[in-house]
């Protein structure tokens, strides 16, 4: 049996392999391809036993061991008796039996070989951020964007689990340990690549590895022009599906081949916008909007660029980052999302963005319809589950909100913003300790992530851990935006701790700041027991349509909740009882 494979290990050795001993191990990242002895079929096997018209034409298959032939390669030989024309009729049953044995052995070990050297059907994949070999940070948008675009396309396929961008981005810039990454992400295959841009020349190399066997499935290098970026990205996605041998329905093939734009320059601008949108700082959001606008000028029917613009406005207005009024910002977010839906009614992201804008505009039925439509188109769209959860918070369905945001986190477990808001979902559902535990976990993932610090401050405050809240905020980054975002909790914590003068100092500091939200002032006034001033601030917020969408369930409004004016305000906002 030295010619066969056992558990995927090569047992054939000698001159046929070029070795005098069995190999110690397969070795190497991708393994060593085993040598296989190819045996010639005897005439009776090749043509079938019924093809022999003369007993003397049937030769007995005898497998000779190494060294018995002149070239030391295993061969099928004939017995001397039959070669000389012997006519022993008893040979016929023996021939048939040996033929069956050869076929059975070949089938068995062939099955063992192909099932153990291959890993079976690949059902999941991670596309890692491309390594930027250009030597310039200005091309980071390309290396991140190309991976993100491939993830987006492959995620459209219903029978393939694709690790989301938020999960793979943590491996950016680190050594590619396929086995470790695959284990952490629970995927069958990992694709990595390198990208280099020199002027208009673009070089992209990719490799796809079966993480279970550590074998290379496919590798290729593309030397193209920047103007070929779109076509190259589609080509790579199509080749991946072919190499994984995915069986695609007609609908899946259409999704994979879908062209969101034919303008390469617009596509590159869109990738730049996505790069900055993911970072969500004030400067990044302003840059993102600028790039989306440029992309739309080049291709007015580029639906995904409108979606990006909508999210940039929604995020920027919610954090008071943009130099336009809250009402104007939400109007722009809504118009961009509606336009995306008009261009492509089957784009889940368009409906999700639309629902987000409607929620911030307090158009509750429209928001729910849009978000449900997004989930109908793509039930595995994490953003749709996330924004639907935020909508459910606003209308008071906090238990359902926790469920939806947890589903979003399950789909994108490394999304910091979703992890942070899951903590908020617990707080609004009055699961205060769970909210604090989740907020701590998110903050520990990245202490520099401002939303993580925001929700941890929120959780400390709701749990009446005012000293911890104040310490966290006083150690926060000193930039103006961060301080303004955290000011509501500092003022609230000062008020509840009996440090009235410090709470009033916060109010005085931001009294004339148009980007300091009315709800922040109302929270602090409520904690100070000054209800009239609190409702005066909320009236201003109502007029400006500032972000008061979660006021119905926010524990930090409990000081005002028993006042009839609070219920009246919720009614004016169109929120259900």
C-alpha positions as CSV (number, residue, x, y, z in Angstrom):
1,X,0.0,0.0,0.0
2,X,3.0,2.3,-0.2
3,X,1.7,3.7,-3.5
4,X,-1.5,5.2,-1.9
5,X,-2.5,8.1,0.2
6,X,-3.5,7.8,3.8
7,X,-5.0,10.8,5.6
8,X,-3.7,13.1,2.9
9,X,-0.1,12.1,3.5
10,X,2.1,10.8,0.6
11,X,3.2,7.2,1.0
12,X,4.7,6.7,-2.5
13,X,8.4,7.1,-2.4
14,X,11.5,6.0,-4.3
15,X,12.5,7.1,-7.8
16,X,9.0,8.1,-8.7
17,X,9.1,10.9,-6.2
18,X,12.7,11.8,-6.5
19,X,13.2,10.9,-2.8
20,X,14.6,7.8,-1.0
21,X,12.5,8.3,2.1
22,X,8.9,9.2,2.9
23,X,8.5,13.0,3.4
24,X,8.5,14.2,7.0
25,X,5.7,16.7,6.3
26,X,3.9,18.5,3.6
27,X,5.5,21.7,4.8
28,X,5.1,25.2,3.3
29,X,2.2,27.6,3.5
30,X,0.3,25.9,0.8
31,X,1.4,22.3,1.3
32,X,3.2,20.1,-1.2
33,X,1.3,18.5,-4.1
34,X,1.6,14.7,-3.7
35,X,3.0,12.6,-6.5
36,X,0.7,10.0,-7.8
37,X,1.5,6.7,-9.6
38,X,-0.5,6.5,-12.8
39,X,-1.2,2.9,-13.7
40,X,-2.0,1.8,-17.2
41,X,-5.2,-0.2,-17.5
42,X,-5.0,-3.8,-18.8
43,X,-7.1,-4.4,-22.0
44,X,-9.7,-6.3,-20.1
45,X,-10.3,-3.3,-17.7
46,X,-9.9,-0.6,-20.3
47,X,-12.4,-2.1,-22.7
48,X,-14.4,-4.2,-20.4
49,X,-14.3,-8.0,-20.0
50,X,-16.9,-8.5,-22.6
51,X,-14.6,-7.1,-25.2
52,X,-12.3,-10.1,-25.1
53,X,-13.1,-12.6,-28.0
54,X,-10.3,-15.0,-27.3
55,X,-9.1,-16.3,-23.9
56,X,-5.5,-15.7,-24.9
57,X,-6.2,-11.9,-25.4
58,X,-7.0,-11.5,-21.7
59,X,-3.9,-10.6,-19.7
60,X,-3.7,-10.8,-15.9
61,X,-3.0,-7.5,-14.2
62,X,-0.1,-7.9,-11.7
63,X,1.1,-4.9,-9.7
64,X,4.8,-5.2,-9.4
65,X,6.7,-3.6,-6.5
66,X,9.4,-1.0,-7.0
67,X,12.6,-2.4,-8.4
68,X,11.0,-5.2,-10.3
69,X,10.8,-3.2,-13.5
70,X,13.6,-1.8,-15.5
71,X,12.8,1.7,-14.6
72,X,11.8,1.2,-11.0
73,X,8.4,2.8,-11.7
74,X,5.2,0.8,-10.6
75,X,3.7,-0.6,-13.8
76,X,1.0,-3.1,-14.8
77,X,2.7,-6.2,-16.1
78,X,1.4,-9.5,-17.6
79,X,2.0,-12.9,-16.2
80,X,4.5,-15.1,-18.1
81,X,1.9,-17.8,-18.7
82,X,-0.7,-15.6,-20.4
83,X,2.0,-13.8,-22.3
84,X,3.1,-17.1,-23.8
85,X,-0.5,-17.9,-24.8
86,X,-1.5,-20.2,-21.9
87,X,-5.1,-21.3,-22.0
88,X,-5.9,-22.2,-18.5
89,X,-9.7,-21.5,-18.2
90,X,-9.4,-21.1,-14.5
91,X,-7.6,-17.8,-15.1
92,X,-10.9,-16.1,-16.2
93,X,-12.5,-15.9,-12.7
94,X,-9.2,-14.8,-11.3
95,X,-8.8,-12.0,-13.9
96,X,-12.3,-10.8,-13.2
97,X,-11.7,-10.7,-9.4
98,X,-8.4,-8.9,-9.8
99,X,-10.0,-6.3,-12.1
100,X,-12.7,-5.7,-9.5
101,X,-10.1,-5.3,-6.8
102,X,-8.1,-2.8,-8.9
103,X,-11.2,-0.7,-9.6
104,X,-12.3,-0.8,-5.9
105,X,-8.9,0.2,-4.7
106,X,-8.6,3.0,-7.2
107,X,-12.0,4.3,-6.3
108,X,-11.4,4.1,-2.6
109,X,-8.1,5.8,-2.6
110,X,-9.2,8.3,-5.3
111,X,-12.1,9.2,-3.0
112,X,-9.6,9.5,0.0
113,X,-7.3,11.7,-2.1
114,X,-9.8,14.2,-3.4
115,X,-11.7,14.5,-0.1
116,X,-8.7,14.9,2.1
117,X,-6.5,17.1,-0.2
118,X,-9.5,19.3,-0.9
119,X,-11.5,21.0,1.8
120,X,-15.0,20.6,0.4
121,X,-17.4,23.3,-0.5
122,X,-16.3,26.8,0.6
123,X,-19.2,28.7,2.2
124,X,-17.5,31.7,3.8
125,X,-14.7,34.1,2.9
126,X,-12.9,37.1,4.3
127,X,-11.5,39.7,1.9
128,X,-8.6,41.5,3.8
129,X,-7.7,45.1,3.2
130,X,-5.2,45.3,0.4
131,X,-1.6,46.2,1.3
132,X,-0.7,49.6,-0.1
133,X,2.6,49.3,-1.8
134,X,2.5,52.7,-3.4
135,X,4.5,54.4,-0.7
136,X,1.9,57.1,-0.4
137,X,-0.9,57.6,2.1
138,X,-2.9,59.3,-0.6
139,X,-3.7,55.9,-2.1
140,X,-5.0,54.4,1.1
141,X,-8.5,55.0,-0.2
142,X,-7.7,52.6,-3.1
143,X,-6.4,49.8,-1.0
144,X,-9.3,50.0,1.5
145,X,-11.9,50.8,-1.1
146,X,-11.1,48.0,-3.4
147,X,-11.4,45.4,-0.6
148,X,-14.7,47.1,0.6
149,X,-16.1,47.0,-3.0
150,X,-15.3,43.3,-3.3
151,X,-16.9,42.6,0.1
152,X,-20.0,44.6,-1.0
153,X,-20.3,42.6,-4.2
154,X,-19.7,39.2,-2.8
155,X,-22.1,39.9,0.1
156,X,-24.9,40.1,-2.5
157,X,-24.6,36.3,-3.0
158,X,-27.1,34.5,-0.8
159,X,-25.1,31.3,-0.2
160,X,-21.8,32.9,0.7
161,X,-21.0,34.3,4.1
162,X,-18.7,37.3,3.7
163,X,-16.9,38.9,6.7
164,X,-17.9,42.6,6.8
165,X,-15.5,45.5,6.3
166,X,-15.7,46.4,10.0
167,X,-14.4,42.9,10.9
168,X,-11.5,42.7,8.5
169,X,-10.2,46.3,8.9
170,X,-8.5,45.4,12.2
171,X,-6.0,43.3,10.2
172,X,-4.9,46.2,8.1
173,X,-1.2,46.7,8.2
174,X,-0.6,43.4,10.1
175,X,1.1,40.3,8.9
176,X,-1.2,37.9,7.1
177,X,-1.5,34.8,9.2
178,X,-4.2,33.0,7.2
179,X,-4.9,30.3,9.8
180,X,-5.3,32.7,12.7
181,X,-7.5,35.2,10.7
182,X,-9.7,32.4,9.4
183,X,-10.1,31.0,12.9
184,X,-11.0,34.4,14.4
185,X,-13.4,35.2,11.6
186,X,-14.7,31.6,11.2
187,X,-14.3,31.5,7.4
188,X,-13.3,28.8,5.0
189,X,-11.2,31.0,2.7
190,X,-9.2,34.2,2.9
191,X,-8.3,36.5,0.1
192,X,-5.5,39.0,0.5
193,X,-3.8,41.3,-2.0
194,X,-1.4,44.1,-2.7
195,X,-1.9,47.2,-4.6
196,X,0.6,49.7,-6.2
197,X,-0.2,52.9,-8.1
198,X,2.4,54.7,-10.1
199,X,0.8,57.6,-12.0
200,X,-1.8,56.1,-14.2
201,X,-0.4,52.6,-13.8
202,X,-2.1,50.2,-11.4
203,X,-0.8,46.9,-10.3
204,X,-3.0,44.6,-8.2
205,X,-2.0,41.1,-7.0
206,X,-4.4,38.8,-5.2
207,X,-4.3,35.3,-3.7
208,X,-7.1,33.2,-2.5
209,X,-6.3,30.5,0.1
210,X,-8.4,27.6,1.5
211,X,-7.8,28.2,5.2
212,X,-8.7,24.6,6.1
213,X,-6.0,23.0,3.9
214,X,-3.7,26.1,3.7
215,X,-3.6,25.5,-0.1
216,X,-3.6,28.2,-2.7
217,X,-6.8,28.2,-4.7
218,X,-5.9,31.0,-7.0
219,X,-3.5,33.8,-7.5
220,X,-3.2,36.4,-10.2
221,X,-1.6,39.8,-10.9
222,X,-3.4,42.5,-12.8
223,X,-1.3,45.2,-14.5
224,X,-3.9,47.8,-15.6
225,X,-4.5,51.5,-16.0
226,X,-6.4,53.5,-13.4
227,X,-9.2,53.9,-15.9
228,X,-9.6,50.1,-15.8
229,X,-10.2,50.0,-12.0
230,X,-14.0,49.4,-12.3
231,X,-13.6,46.6,-14.8
232,X,-10.8,45.0,-12.8
233,X,-12.8,45.0,-9.6
234,X,-15.7,43.3,-11.3
235,X,-13.3,40.8,-12.9
236,X,-11.8,39.8,-9.6
237,X,-15.2,39.3,-8.0
238,X,-16.4,37.2,-10.9
239,X,-13.2,35.1,-10.8
240,X,-13.5,34.5,-7.0
241,X,-17.0,33.0,-7.5
242,X,-15.7,30.8,-10.3
243,X,-12.7,29.6,-8.2
244,X,-15.0,28.9,-5.2
245,X,-17.3,27.0,-7.7
246,X,-20.3,28.8,-6.4
247,X,-23.6,27.9,-8.1
248,X,-25.2,31.2,-8.9
249,X,-28.9,31.8,-9.7
250,X,-29.7,34.2,-12.5
251,X,-30.5,36.8,-9.8
252,X,-27.2,36.3,-8.1
253,X,-25.3,36.6,-11.4
254,X,-27.1,39.9,-12.0
255,X,-26.2,41.2,-8.6
256,X,-22.6,40.2,-9.0
257,X,-22.3,41.9,-12.4
258,X,-24.3,44.9,-11.5
259,X,-22.8,48.2,-12.7
260,X,-23.4,51.0,-10.2
261,X,-21.4,53.4,-12.4
262,X,-19.5,53.3,-15.7
263,X,-17.4,56.3,-14.9
264,X,-14.0,55.3,-13.4
265,X,-13.2,58.7,-12.1
266,X,-16.6,58.9,-10.4
267,X,-15.9,55.5,-8.9
268,X,-12.5,56.6,-7.5
269,X,-14.1,59.8,-6.0
270,X,-16.8,57.6,-4.4
271,X,-14.0,55.4,-2.9
272,X,-12.4,58.5,-1.4
273,X,-15.8,59.5,0.1
274,X,-16.2,56.1,1.6
275,X,-12.7,56.3,3.1
276,X,-13.5,59.5,4.9
277,X,-17.1,58.6,5.9
278,X,-15.8,55.5,7.8
279,X,-13.7,57.8,10.0
280,X,-16.6,60.1,10.9
281,X,-14.6,63.0,12.4
282,X,-15.8,66.5,11.5
283,X,-13.1,67.1,8.9
284,X,-13.6,63.6,7.4
285,X,-17.3,64.1,7.0
286,X,-16.8,67.4,5.3
287,X,-14.3,65.8,2.9
288,X,-16.6,62.8,2.3
289,X,-19.5,65.1,1.2
290,X,-17.1,67.0,-1.1
291,X,-16.0,63.8,-2.8
292,X,-19.6,62.5,-3.1
293,X,-20.6,65.7,-4.7
294,X,-17.8,65.5,-7.3
295,X,-18.7,61.9,-8.1
296,X,-22.3,62.8,-8.6
297,X,-21.3,65.7,-11.0
298,X,-19.5,63.1,-13.1
299,X,-22.3,60.6,-12.9
300,X,-25.7,62.0,-11.9
301,X,-27.1,58.4,-11.7
302,X,-24.6,57.0,-9.3
303,X,-27.0,55.8,-6.6
304,X,-24.3,54.6,-4.1
305,X,-22.7,58.1,-4.1
306,X,-26.1,59.6,-3.1
307,X,-26.4,57.0,-0.3
308,X,-22.9,58.0,1.0
309,X,-23.9,61.6,0.9
310,X,-27.1,60.9,2.8
311,X,-25.2,59.1,5.6
312,X,-22.6,61.8,5.8
313,X,-25.2,64.5,6.4
314,X,-27.2,62.4,8.8
315,X,-24.1,61.6,10.9
316,X,-22.7,65.1,10.7
317,X,-25.9,66.8,11.7
318,X,-26.5,64.3,14.5
319,X,-23.1,65.3,16.0
320,X,-23.4,69.0,15.2
321,X,-20.4,68.7,12.8
322,X,-21.7,70.5,9.7
323,X,-21.9,74.3,9.0
324,X,-25.6,74.1,8.1
325,X,-28.7,74.1,10.3
326,X,-30.0,70.8,11.7
327,X,-33.2,71.2,9.5
328,X,-31.2,71.9,6.4
329,X,-28.8,69.0,7.0
330,X,-31.6,66.5,7.4
331,X,-33.3,67.8,4.3
332,X,-30.1,67.2,2.3
333,X,-29.8,63.7,3.8
334,X,-33.4,62.9,2.9
335,X,-33.2,64.3,-0.6
336,X,-30.0,62.4,-1.4
337,X,-31.5,59.1,-0.1
338,X,-34.7,59.6,-2.0
339,X,-32.7,60.3,-5.2
340,X,-30.8,57.1,-4.7
341,X,-34.0,55.1,-4.4
342,X,-35.4,56.7,-7.5
343,X,-32.3,55.6,-9.5
344,X,-32.2,52.1,-8.0
345,X,-35.4,51.0,-6.2
346,X,-33.8,47.7,-5.3
347,X,-30.9,49.2,-3.5
348,X,-31.3,48.3,0.2
349,X,-28.8,51.0,1.3
350,X,-31.0,53.7,-0.4
351,X,-34.0,52.7,1.7
352,X,-32.0,52.4,4.9
353,X,-30.5,55.9,4.4
354,X,-34.0,57.2,3.6
355,X,-35.4,55.7,6.8
356,X,-32.6,57.2,8.8
357,X,-33.3,60.7,7.4
358,X,-37.1,60.3,8.0
359,X,-36.5,59.3,11.6
360,X,-34.4,62.4,12.3
361,X,-37.1,64.4,10.6
362,X,-39.7,62.8,12.9
363,X,-41.6,61.3,10.1
364,X,-42.2,58.0,11.9
365,X,-44.5,56.0,9.5
366,X,-42.3,56.9,6.5
367,X,-39.2,55.9,8.4
368,X,-40.6,52.5,9.3
369,X,-41.7,51.8,5.8
370,X,-38.3,52.7,4.3
371,X,-36.4,50.6,6.9
372,X,-38.7,47.6,6.5
373,X,-38.2,47.9,2.7
374,X,-34.5,47.8,3.1
375,X,-34.7,44.6,5.2
376,X,-37.1,43.1,2.7
377,X,-34.6,43.6,-0.1
378,X,-31.6,42.4,2.1
379,X,-32.5,40.7,5.4
380,X,-28.8,40.4,6.2
381,X,-28.0,44.1,5.8
382,X,-26.5,45.1,9.2
383,X,-27.0,48.9,8.6
384,X,-30.7,48.3,8.0
385,X,-31.1,46.3,11.3
386,X,-29.1,49.0,13.1
387,X,-31.1,52.0,11.9
388,X,-34.3,50.1,12.3
389,X,-33.3,49.6,15.9
390,X,-32.7,53.3,16.4
391,X,-36.2,54.0,14.9
392,X,-37.7,51.5,17.4
393,X,-36.1,53.3,20.3
394,X,-37.6,56.6,19.2
395,X,-41.2,55.2,19.2
396,X,-40.7,53.5,22.5
397,X,-40.3,49.9,21.4
398,X,-37.0,49.5,23.3
399,X,-37.1,45.7,23.7
400,X,-37.4,45.3,19.9
401,X,-34.7,47.9,19.5
402,X,-32.3,45.8,21.5
403,X,-33.1,42.8,19.3
404,X,-32.5,44.6,16.0
405,X,-29.2,46.3,17.1
406,X,-28.0,42.9,18.5
407,X,-28.7,41.4,15.1
408,X,-26.7,44.2,13.5
409,X,-23.8,43.5,15.9
410,X,-24.0,39.8,15.1
411,X,-23.7,40.6,11.4
412,X,-20.9,43.2,11.9
413,X,-19.3,42.2,15.3
414,X,-16.4,44.6,14.9
415,X,-18.4,47.7,14.1
416,X,-17.6,50.1,16.9
417,X,-20.5,52.4,16.3
418,X,-23.0,49.5,16.4
419,X,-21.3,48.1,19.5
420,X,-21.5,51.6,21.2
421,X,-25.2,52.0,20.4
422,X,-26.0,48.5,21.6
423,X,-24.9,49.9,25.0
424,X,-27.4,52.8,24.5
425,X,-30.1,50.3,23.5
426,X,-29.7,48.5,26.8
427,X,-29.8,51.9,28.7
428,X,-33.0,53.0,27.0
429,X,-34.6,49.6,27.7
430,X,-33.8,50.2,31.4
431,X,-31.2,47.4,31.5
432,X,-28.7,49.8,33.1
433,X,-26.0,47.4,34.2
434,X,-26.0,45.6,30.8
435,X,-25.7,49.0,29.2
436,X,-22.7,49.9,31.3
437,X,-21.1,46.5,30.7
438,X,-21.5,46.9,26.9
439,X,-20.2,50.5,27.0
440,X,-17.1,49.4,28.9
441,X,-16.4,46.6,26.3
442,X,-16.8,49.1,23.4
443,X,-14.6,51.7,25.1
444,X,-11.9,49.1,25.7
445,X,-11.9,48.1,22.0
446,X,-10.7,51.7,21.1
447,X,-10.4,54.3,23.9
448,X,-9.9,57.0,21.2
449,X,-13.2,56.3,19.5
450,X,-15.3,59.3,20.6
451,X,-18.7,57.5,20.4
452,X,-17.3,54.8,22.7
453,X,-16.4,57.5,25.3
454,X,-19.8,59.2,24.7
455,X,-21.8,56.1,25.5
456,X,-19.6,55.1,28.5
457,X,-20.2,58.6,29.9
458,X,-23.9,58.1,29.3
459,X,-23.9,54.7,31.0
460,X,-22.0,56.0,34.1
461,X,-24.4,58.9,34.3
462,X,-27.5,56.7,34.0
463,X,-26.1,54.3,36.6
464,X,-25.5,57.3,38.9
465,X,-21.8,56.7,39.0
466,X,-21.2,60.5,38.7
467,X,-17.6,60.5,39.9
468,X,-16.6,57.9,37.3
469,X,-18.5,59.9,34.6
470,X,-16.7,63.1,35.5
471,X,-13.3,61.5,35.6
472,X,-13.9,59.9,32.2
473,X,-14.9,63.2,30.6
474,X,-12.2,65.3,32.2
475,X,-9.6,62.9,30.7
476,X,-11.3,63.1,27.3
477,X,-9.5,64.6,24.2
478,X,-9.5,68.4,24.5
479,X,-10.7,69.1,21.0
480,X,-13.8,71.3,20.8
481,X,-16.1,68.8,19.2
482,X,-15.4,66.1,21.8
483,X,-15.9,68.5,24.7
484,X,-19.2,69.8,23.3
485,X,-20.5,66.2,22.8
486,X,-19.7,65.3,26.4
487,X,-20.8,68.6,28.0
488,X,-24.4,67.3,28.6
489,X,-23.1,64.5,30.8
490,X,-20.6,66.7,32.6
491,X,-23.3,69.3,33.4
492,X,-25.8,66.6,34.4
493,X,-23.3,64.8,36.6
494,X,-22.2,68.1,38.2
495,X,-25.8,68.9,39.0
496,X,-26.6,65.5,40.5
497,X,-23.4,65.6,42.5
498,X,-24.4,69.0,44.1
499,X,-21.8,70.9,42.1
500,X,-24.4,73.4,40.9
501,X,-22.0,76.2,40.0
502,X,-20.0,73.9,37.7
503,X,-23.2,72.7,36.0
504,X,-24.3,76.3,35.5
505,X,-20.8,77.1,34.1
506,X,-21.4,74.5,31.4
507,X,-24.7,76.1,30.5
508,X,-23.2,79.6,30.4
509,X,-20.3,78.4,28.2
510,X,-22.6,76.9,25.5
511,X,-25.5,79.3,25.9
512,X,-24.8,81.1,22.6
513,X,-23.3,78.0,20.8
514,X,-25.8,77.0,18.0
515,X,-24.2,73.6,17.8
516,X,-24.9,72.8,21.5
517,X,-28.2,70.9,21.3
518,X,-31.3,72.0,23.1
519,X,-31.8,68.6,24.6
520,X,-28.3,68.9,26.2
521,X,-29.3,72.1,27.9
522,X,-32.7,70.7,28.9
523,X,-31.1,67.6,30.6
524,X,-28.9,69.9,32.7
525,X,-31.7,72.2,33.6
526,X,-33.8,69.2,34.6
527,X,-31.1,67.9,36.8
528,X,-30.9,71.3,38.5
529,X,-34.6,71.3,39.1
530,X,-35.3,74.3,36.8
531,X,-38.1,72.8,34.7
532,X,-39.3,76.0,33.1
533,X,-35.9,76.7,31.6
534,X,-35.7,73.0,30.6
535,X,-38.9,73.2,28.6
536,X,-38.0,76.6,27.2
537,X,-34.8,74.9,25.8
538,X,-36.9,72.0,24.4
539,X,-39.2,74.5,22.6
540,X,-36.2,75.9,20.9
541,X,-35.1,72.4,19.9
542,X,-38.6,71.6,18.6
543,X,-38.5,74.8,16.4
544,X,-35.0,73.9,15.1
545,X,-35.9,70.2,14.7
546,X,-32.8,69.3,16.6
547,X,-32.0,65.7,17.4
548,X,-34.6,64.9,20.1
549,X,-35.7,61.6,18.5
550,X,-34.9,59.4,21.5
551,X,-36.3,61.8,24.1
552,X,-39.3,59.5,24.8
553,X,-37.1,56.7,26.3
554,X,-34.0,58.6,27.5
555,X,-33.5,58.0,31.3
556,X,-31.8,61.4,31.6
557,X,-35.2,63.1,30.9
558,X,-36.8,61.4,33.9
559,X,-36.6,64.6,35.8
560,X,-39.1,66.1,33.3
561,X,-41.2,63.1,32.6
562,X,-44.0,63.7,35.1
563,X,-44.6,67.2,33.9
564,X,-47.7,67.5,31.5
565,X,-45.6,69.6,29.2
566,X,-43.4,66.6,28.4
567,X,-46.2,64.4,27.1
568,X,-47.5,67.4,25.2
569,X,-44.1,67.8,23.5
570,X,-44.0,64.1,22.5
571,X,-47.4,64.5,21.0
572,X,-46.3,67.5,19.0
573,X,-43.4,65.4,17.7
574,X,-45.9,62.8,16.5
575,X,-44.6,60.1,18.8
576,X,-47.1,57.5,20.0
577,X,-48.4,57.5,23.6
